[in-house]
Amino acid sequence: MIQLTKDQHDALANNGQGPAKVVDPITNTEYVLLRAEEFARLKGTDPAFEKATEDVFQRHEEVLRRLA
């Protein structure tokens, strides 16, 4: 894991909850720094969402078993 620099920390702190853009000074490649929770949500791996989805599927299966 890479530690944030002071500039990166300040950019994130001043940006509130949103992401911050950073630029690699050697390649001029732009990156976006965002909270791990936000990344997980965007990626679709939010644990709370996964749990809720699992609960819905389990209830759906229970209903189907009762109807069979």
C-alpha positions as CSV (number, residue, x, y, z in Angstrom):
1,M,0.0,0.0,0.0
2,I,1.2,3.5,-0.8
3,Q,1.1,6.2,1.9
4,L,-0.6,9.5,1.0
5,T,1.7,12.5,0.7
6,K,0.8,15.7,2.6
7,D,-0.5,17.3,-0.6
8,Q,-2.7,14.2,-1.3
9,H,-4.1,14.2,2.2
10,D,-4.8,18.0,2.0
11,A,-6.5,17.6,-1.4
12,L,-8.7,14.8,-0.1
13,A,-9.5,16.7,3.1
14,N,-10.4,19.9,1.2
15,N,-12.5,17.9,-1.3
16,G,-14.9,16.5,1.3
17,Q,-16.2,13.0,0.6
18,G,-15.6,13.2,-3.1
19,P,-12.6,11.9,-5.1
20,A,-9.5,14.0,-5.9
21,K,-7.6,13.9,-9.2
22,V,-3.8,13.5,-9.1
23,V,-1.3,13.5,-11.9
24,D,1.9,11.4,-12.2
25,P,4.5,14.1,-13.0
26,I,6.6,11.7,-15.0
27,T,3.9,10.3,-17.3
28,N,1.2,13.0,-17.0
29,T,-1.2,10.1,-16.3
30,E,-4.2,11.2,-14.3
31,Y,-5.5,9.2,-11.4
32,V,-8.5,9.5,-9.1
33,L,-8.1,9.1,-5.3
34,L,-11.3,8.0,-3.6
35,R,-12.3,6.4,-0.3
36,A,-12.1,2.6,-0.3
37,E,-15.8,2.4,0.6
38,E,-16.7,4.5,-2.4
39,F,-14.5,2.3,-4.7
40,A,-16.2,-0.8,-3.3
41,R,-19.6,0.6,-4.0
42,L,-18.7,1.6,-7.5
43,K,-17.1,-1.8,-8.1
44,G,-20.2,-3.5,-6.9
45,T,-18.6,-5.2,-3.9
46,D,-20.2,-3.1,-1.1
47,P,-20.6,-5.7,1.8
48,A,-23.9,-4.1,2.8
49,F,-25.2,-4.4,-0.7
50,E,-24.0,-8.0,-1.1
51,K,-25.7,-8.9,2.2
52,A,-29.0,-7.3,1.2
53,T,-28.8,-9.0,-2.2
54,E,-28.1,-12.4,-0.6
55,D,-31.1,-11.9,1.8
56,V,-33.4,-11.1,-1.2
57,F,-32.3,-14.2,-3.0
58,Q,-32.8,-16.4,0.0
59,R,-36.3,-15.1,0.5
60,H,-37.0,-15.6,-3.1
61,E,-35.9,-19.2,-2.9
62,E,-38.0,-19.7,0.2
63,V,-41.1,-18.4,-1.6
64,L,-40.4,-20.7,-4.6
65,R,-40.1,-23.7,-2.3
66,R,-43.4,-22.9,-0.7
67,L,-45.1,-22.6,-4.1
68,A,-43.7,-25.9,-5.3
